[in-house]
Amino acid sequence: PSKDPESQTQGQDYIKPHYKESYRLAIDRLVEGGSKAYQEFLKEERIGSFLSEEELIFITTNKEELPPQSQTEEINDTSDQSVQSSSGTYWPINSDVETPNLDLGWPEVMHERLQTNIDLLYHPPRPNKPTIKEVIRRNIQEAKQVIAIVMDKFTDVDIFKETVDACIRGVPVYVLLDDFHLKCFLKMAENQDVKLQQLRVSLVRTVKGQNYPCRSGAKFNGAMEQKFLLFDCHTAIYGSYSFTWSFEKINLSMVQVISGHLVKSYDEEFRTLYARSTVPLELYLCWSFLA
């Protein structure tokens, strides 16, 4: 072995890849045959379970099976590389759909010239500090150019009303929601007698997590677990706070209130998420009708 100090340093920095083909095959068994088949495979391979009970339920509940094919289609498909390959192989999917524009407007801010400042807020709040919800509501009220929301769960009626008021003032509001929790958001808006399709300066879209393809052609998607806000592209709020009653009243959480240069990273991340987002079918039909 080399005695060169630099080589030794590089060796110390190297982290062995954690990928295990046996795990990948176990997932295939789970998707194809359910929990029993998964457990049998683990026993055969003499490996311990690497999925929590919650993950097992999530995968079996949300898997999407390959559509039925005729015998002719199956024969034609055998020449396709993806069918013959191992389940550990991936190919990038290039969409021919254009990246959606931020049609409501988006301010250009020279973040490079600004100094980053970060303040921490907790729930329950520390002495002489405002609550997280107070700070969020105040920033929504003070926004002049744009409000961008990336949220997993959005059922807090008070924050929702603030965004509606912002729309009425003419401030563009972009909302990206996790696809799994869209129905809860739509139900909340319905209960508040708010017709989202009539808020002309508001766009609601959904984001799915990573797509996980299985050898059989079945697949499942993860969730969009990011939670952050942008106000006029000058201030970002990022942390563990979700827009629900529980996070205001009973859950422990923390957020960072960020201004300055670092906001650029959140600006870029929002654009990235927006590019992979889609218009919910429920809203698309309404918007098409109104148009």
LOTOR-938323 format. One line per 4 residues: number of its first residue (from 1); their letters; for each residue x, y, z of C-alpha. Coordinates in Angstrom, 1 decimal, decimal comma. Each point is the difference from the previous one (the first is absolute). Example, Ala and Ser with C-alpha at 12.3 -4.5 7.8 and 13.67 -1.06 7.14 Angstrom:
LOTOR-938323
1	AS	12,3/-4,5/7,8 ~ 1,4/3,4/-0,7
end
This chain:
LOTOR-938323
1	PSKD	0,0/0,0/0,0 ~ 1,1/3,6/-0,7 ~ 1,6/1,9/2,8 ~ -0,8/3,3/-1,8
5	PESQ	-1,8/2,4/2,5 ~ -2,3/1,3/-2,7 ~ -1,0/-3,5/-1,0 ~ -0,7/-0,9/3,6
9	TQGQ	-2,2/3,1/0,4 ~ -2,0/-0,9/-3,2 ~ -0,5/-3,5/1,4 ~ -1,4/1,4/3,2
13	DYIK	-2,4/2,2/-1,9 ~ -1,3/-2,9/-2,1 ~ -3,4/-1,3/1,0 ~ -0,9/-3,5/-1,2
17	PHYK	-3,2/0,0/-2,1 ~ -2,9/-1,3/2,0 ~ -2,0/-1,4/-3,0 ~ -1,0/-3,7/0,5
21	ESYR	-1,5/-2,0/-2,9 ~ -1,7/-2,3/2,6 ~ -2,0/3,0/1,2 ~ -1,1/0,9/-3,5
25	LAID	-1,1/-3,6/-0,6 ~ -1,8/-0,1/3,3 ~ -2,0/3,1/-1,1 ~ -0,9/-1,7/-3,2
29	RLVE	-1,3/-3,0/2,0 ~ -2,0/2,3/2,2 ~ -1,6/1,8/-2,9 ~ -0,8/-3,2/-1,9
33	GGSK	-1,1/-2,2/2,9 ~ -0,6/2,1/3,0 ~ 1,4/-0,1/3,5 ~ 0,0/-3,8/0,3
37	AYQE	2,1/-0,3/-3,2 ~ 2,3/2,7/1,3 ~ 0,6/-1,8/3,4 ~ 0,6/-3,3/-1,8
41	FLKE	2,6/1,5/-2,2 ~ 1,8/1,5/3,0 ~ 0,0/-3,4/1,7 ~ 1,4/-1,6/-3,2
45	ERIG	2,8/2,5/-0,3 ~ 0,6/0,1/3,8 ~ -0,2/3,8/0,3 ~ -1,9/2,0/2,5
49	SFLS	-3,0/2,2/-0,9 ~ 1,1/3,5/-1,1 ~ -3,5/1,5/-0,3 ~ -2,1/1,3/2,8
53	EEEL	-3,6/-1,1/0,3 ~ -1,1/3,5/-1,2 ~ 2,1/-0,4/-3,1 ~ -1,3/-3,5/-0,7
57	IFIT	-3,6/1,3/0,1 ~ 0,9/3,1/-2,1 ~ 1,5/-2,1/-2,8 ~ -2,7/-2,6/-0,2
61	TNKE	-2,7/2,6/0,2 ~ 1,4/2,4/-2,6 ~ 1,6/-2,3/-2,6 ~ -1,2/0,4/-3,6
65	ELPP	-0,1/-3,2/-2,0 ~ 1,1/-0,3/-3,6 ~ -3,0/0,3/-2,3 ~ -1,1/-3,4/-1,5
69	QSQT	1,6/-0,8/-3,3 ~ -1,0/-2,3/-2,9 ~ 2,3/-2,9/-0,9 ~ 1,1/1,9/-3,1
73	EEIN	1,0/3,0/2,0 ~ 2,0/-2,1/2,4 ~ 2,0/-1,6/-2,8 ~ 0,7/3,4/-1,5
77	DTSD	1,1/1,3/3,4 ~ 2,6/-2,7/0,6 ~ 2,4/1,9/-2,3 ~ -0,3/3,0/2,3
81	QSVQ	3,1/0,5/2,1 ~ -1,9/0,8/3,2 ~ -1,7/-3,4/0,0 ~ 3,2/-2,0/-0,3
85	SSSG	2,0/2,1/2,5 ~ 0,4/-0,6/3,7 ~ -2,3/1,8/2,4 ~ 2,9/2,2/1,1
89	TYWP	0,3/1,8/-3,2 ~ -1,5/3,5/-0,7 ~ -0,4/2,2/-3,0 ~ -0,7/3,7/0,1
93	INSD	-3,5/0,9/-1,2 ~ 0,1/3,0/-2,4 ~ -3,4/1,6/-0,2 ~ -1,2/1,7/-3,2
97	VETP	-2,2/2,3/2,0 ~ 1,2/3,5/0,3 ~ 1,1/1,3/3,4 ~ -3,0/2,0/1,4
101	NLDL	0,5/3,7/0,3 ~ -0,5/2,1/3,1 ~ -2,9/1,7/-1,7 ~ -1,0/2,1/2,9
105	GWPE	3,3/1,8/0,1 ~ 3,2/-0,5/1,9 ~ 2,3/2,8/1,3 ~ 3,7/0,0/-0,9
109	VMHE	2,2/0,6/3,1 ~ 3,8/0,5/0,0 ~ 0,6/-2,4/3,0 ~ 3,7/0,0/-0,5
113	RLQT	0,2/3,6/1,3 ~ -1,8/-0,8/3,2 ~ 1,3/-1,3/3,3 ~ -1,6/-3,2/1,3
117	NIDL	-1,9/0,3/3,3 ~ -1,6/-3,0/1,8 ~ -2,3/0,1/3,0 ~ -1,4/-3,1/1,7
121	LYHP	-3,6/-0,3/1,2 ~ -1,4/-2,9/2,1 ~ -3,4/-1,3/0,9 ~ -0,8/0,4/2,8
125	PRPN	1,7/3,4/-0,3 ~ 2,9/1,0/2,1 ~ -0,4/2,9/2,5 ~ -0,6/3,4/-1,7
129	KPTI	-0,2/-1,6/-3,4 ~ -3,0/-0,1/-2,3 ~ -1,6/-3,3/-1,1 ~ 0,8/-1,6/-3,3
133	KEVI	-3,5/0,5/-1,2 ~ 0,1/3,7/0,9 ~ 3,1/0,6/-2,1 ~ -1,4/-1,9/-2,9
137	RRNI	-3,3/2,0/0,1 ~ 1,9/3,3/0,3 ~ 2,2/-0,8/-3,0 ~ -3,0/-0,9/-2,1
141	QEAK	-1,7/3,2/1,0 ~ 3,1/2,1/-0,9 ~ 0,9/-1,7/-3,3 ~ -0,3/2,3/-3,0
145	QVIA	1,4/-1,9/-3,0 ~ -0,5/-3,8/0,5 ~ -0,7/-2,7/2,5 ~ 1,3/-3,5/-0,7
149	IVMD	-1,1/-2,9/2,2 ~ 1,4/-3,5/0,0 ~ -1,8/-2,1/2,5 ~ -0,8/-3,7/0,7
153	KFTD	-3,3/0,6/1,9 ~ -2,1/3,2/-0,3 ~ -3,2/0,0/2,1 ~ 0,6/3,0/2,2
157	VDIF	-3,0/2,3/-0,7 ~ 1,6/3,1/1,5 ~ 3,1/-0,1/-2,2 ~ -2,2/-1,0/-3,0
161	KETV	-2,2/3,1/0,6 ~ 3,2/2,2/0,0 ~ 1,0/-1,4/-3,4 ~ -3,5/0,7/-1,3
165	DACI	0,2/3,6/1,2 ~ 3,4/0,3/-1,7 ~ -1,6/-1,1/-3,2 ~ -2,7/2,6/0,4
169	RGVP	2,7/2,6/0,5 ~ 1,5/-1,1/-3,3 ~ 3,1/-1,8/1,3 ~ 0,7/-3,2/-2,0
173	VYVL	-0,1/-3,1/2,1 ~ 1,6/-3,3/-1,1 ~ -0,9/-3,1/2,0 ~ 1,8/-3,3/-0,5
177	LDDF	-1,5/-2,9/2,0 ~ 0,9/-3,6/0,5 ~ -2,1/-2,0/-2,3 ~ -1,1/-2,4/2,8
181	HLKC	-1,6/2,8/2,0 ~ -1,7/2,0/-2,7 ~ -3,5/-1,3/0,9 ~ 0,3/1,4/3,5
185	FLKM	0,9/3,4/-1,3 ~ -2,9/0,0/-2,5 ~ -2,4/-1,0/2,7 ~ 1,2/2,7/2,3
189	AENQ	-0,5/2,6/-2,8 ~ -3,5/-1,3/-0,7 ~ -0,9/0,2/3,7 ~ 1,1/3,7/-0,1
193	DVKL	-2,2/0,5/-3,0 ~ 3,1/1,1/-2,1 ~ 0,0/-0,9/-3,7 ~ 3,7/-0,3/-0,9
197	QQLR	-0,5/0,2/-3,7 ~ -1,4/3,5/0,4 ~ 3,1/1,3/1,7 ~ 1,7/1,3/-3,1
201	VSLV	3,3/0,8/1,7 ~ 0,3/-3,3/1,6 ~ 1,4/-3,3/-1,4 ~ -0,2/-3,3/1,8
205	RTVK	2,0/-2,9/-1,2 ~ 1,1/-3,3/1,4 ~ 3,4/-1,8/0,3 ~ 0,7/-3,7/0,3
209	GQNY	3,2/-1,4/1,5 ~ 2,5/-2,2/-1,8 ~ -1,3/-2,8/-2,3 ~ 1,1/-3,5/1,0
213	PCRS	-0,2/-2,4/-2,9 ~ -0,1/-3,8/0,6 ~ 1,2/-2,8/-2,3 ~ -3,6/-1,0/-0,7
217	GAKF	-0,8/3,4/-1,4 ~ -2,0/1,0/3,1 ~ 1,0/3,2/1,8 ~ -0,8/2,2/3,0
221	NGAM	0,7/3,6/0,8 ~ 1,3/1,6/3,2 ~ -1,3/3,1/1,6 ~ 1,1/3,6/-0,3
225	EQKF	1,3/0,7/3,5 ~ 1,4/3,4/-0,5 ~ -1,5/3,0/1,9 ~ 1,1/3,5/-0,7
229	LLFD	-1,4/3,4/-0,9 ~ 1,2/3,0/-2,0 ~ -1,1/3,6/0,4 ~ 0,9/2,4/-2,8
233	CHTA	3,1/-2,2/-0,5 ~ 1,6/2,0/2,8 ~ -1,0/-2,3/3,0 ~ -0,2/-3,7/0,3
237	IYGS	-1,5/-2,0/2,8 ~ 1,2/-3,7/0,2 ~ -0,5/-2,7/2,6 ~ -2,2/-2,7/1,5
241	YSFT	-3,2/2,1/0,3 ~ -3,1/-1,2/-2,0 ~ -3,1/2,0/-0,6 ~ -2,3/-2,0/2,3
245	WSFE	-1,8/0,6/3,3 ~ 2,3/-2,5/1,7 ~ 3,2/2,0/-0,8 ~ -1,5/3,1/1,5
249	KINL	-1,3/-1,6/3,2 ~ 1,7/-3,4/0,9 ~ 3,0/-0,9/-2,3 ~ 3,6/1,0/0,7
253	SMVQ	1,6/1,7/-2,9 ~ 2,7/2,4/-1,1 ~ 0,6/2,3/-3,0 ~ 2,7/2,3/-1,3
257	VISG	-0,9/3,5/-1,2 ~ 2,6/0,8/-2,7 ~ 0,8/3,2/-1,8 ~ 2,8/1,0/-2,3
261	HLVK	2,2/-2,0/-2,3 ~ -1,1/-3,5/1,1 ~ -3,6/0,7/-1,1 ~ 1,3/-0,5/-3,6
265	SYDE	0,3/-3,8/0,7 ~ -3,7/-0,1/1,0 ~ -0,9/2,1/-3,0 ~ 1,7/-2,6/-2,2
269	EFRT	-1,5/-3,0/1,8 ~ -3,5/1,4/-0,4 ~ 0,5/0,4/-3,7 ~ 1,3/-3,6/-0,1
273	LYAR	-3,0/-1,3/1,8 ~ -2,4/2,1/-2,1 ~ 1,5/-1,5/-3,1 ~ -0,8/-3,5/1,1
277	STVP	-3,5/0,9/1,3 ~ -3,3/-0,6/-1,6 ~ -3,4/1,6/0,0 ~ -2,5/-2,2/2,0
281	LELY	-2,6/-1,4/-2,2 ~ -2,8/1,3/2,3 ~ 1,2/3,6/-0,6 ~ 1,0/-0,5/-3,6
285	LCWS	-3,5/-0,9/-1,0 ~ -1,4/3,1/1,8 ~ 2,6/2,4/-1,5 ~ -0,7/-1,5/-3,5
289	FLA	-3,7/0,6/0,5 ~ 0,5/3,6/1,1 ~ 2,4/0,8/-2,8
end
